[in-house]
């Protein structure tokens, strides 16, 4: 059977387990030219919250009764396509289910000898590419500049900060809790990390950014973003990647947009999938850093597809520590 | 005597007449190499509000007791510099006073035969350059796109809209009152203009921008800006030029910044004086349009330096209709 998690109803505010429905479908048949694979890892990402709603979003909504979408790492279990051998590991977009089938055009074959296959949906997947494109193309950090990244221990934020360190920047993270902050500084080499839960965001931020902020990679939004705006330097840049703080709630009333004018800030919202032309370069550079140990990563793994809804609900509240995966096999 | 208006005290909220002080200084002496000129027109501009405060701003604050700064059009009354003949008209930055003196490096000589000299501080001065640079370099409008400009009948907005029409765009203005809206549509050729005082901004905006907004030139901020954000198209641009709605008050709590992410908007705050390299090209293009009647302009003229404070206070509330000048002579 093909175990699946489908969207049962659209959430109002925070999603609950009741918005999801476990179901079994038949394992799809494999036609000529097609590849059947079994999901090993499913990626859970904040953007999925947008797809659960049918309001305006860059993400096409999942329909009620439809399988939730998501990036996956899988093993080929049956192939009628010469490009994919049985037993090969591939990454694709099979969603929250045990099996996927297609002509393989969207798949990329993975070499488990080089790096662990789970990296294909993390540091060397969409989150890593997001970090690379947002930091390099929008943030454009120069050596000696101060780069700040929120959700610093997350799948995207951790790569942003390490890349910025490689580029010679002072890097300040923002994360929830001392454990995440310690990891970001001690393991990833950030210069500082602010625990926003410690209750002194404004003061801690001022101390950690004595020369202001030249480049902000924003994943969170809300009060944190609004406070960060007060520390931006003239001619600074903001890569607006996510607003997870308000995905489940009414928008936070931003007070400090005037800083964009006063400081002639360039702010750019972006979605990495809008422009895939940068992926080959980004993937090559990131893979080199990961293989050499210059970029480290951390994973939170939930076991079994049935654990996916709870893990996703927790992710939206910052309950993950590093890249959130679901291991199906 | 050199009549002057000096900053007497810093305003809290809306400036009042009591923040200004009329005073007489001696007419400055002219040393070797210097040029003395008598002010004919003083430009009043919203940015001056920032210079009355000492909070963070792109504009250096005027000191208490100092003459208020401002762009001027003047006549040379004494010259010990061969580059400037007595009787010549020049534009410079002499501020709120009857006479100015300097070595002339910052002056530009005007030819009254080509266009009226007052244009040098309006459509062919800083406001015109602001419109050109913000629209062309940040807005980057393409033929057929929808361009929206707030404060549409103002010195900057009127040029933005007419330039966008020349570039083949659908142009929608936002202005306060039916008279301004009528002028913008009938005289300047905008496709539509919304009277934000009519009380149906959201509905009127939806009707006037059936295909959304591709390019927003924002002069106002506050509720108008927040509402405009809900109409922005994917991959649209915002040239953030001014936030006059909040210069005298607490910032408006912006609810719709999420649109920047959802629609991958590029928003850029800018001050035209940051990059003067575009001025020669912009001036040439604008002067051609003005001389040919393709770009029209309108002036509100206050008579006498003593009228400057009241005219400025009124300007901040939208009391002007077109470029606000003070005529001294």
Interface residues (C-beta under 8 A of the other chain):
Chain A: X56 X57 X58 X221 X234 X240 X241 X242 X243 X246 X250 X251 X253 X254 X255 X256 X257 X258 X260 X261 X262 X263 X264 X265 X266 X267 X268 X269 X270 X271 X274
Chain B: X56 X57 X58 X221 X234 X240 X241 X242 X243 X246 X250 X251 X253 X254 X255 X256 X257 X258 X260 X261 X262 X263 X264 X265 X266 X267 X268 X269 X270 X271 X274
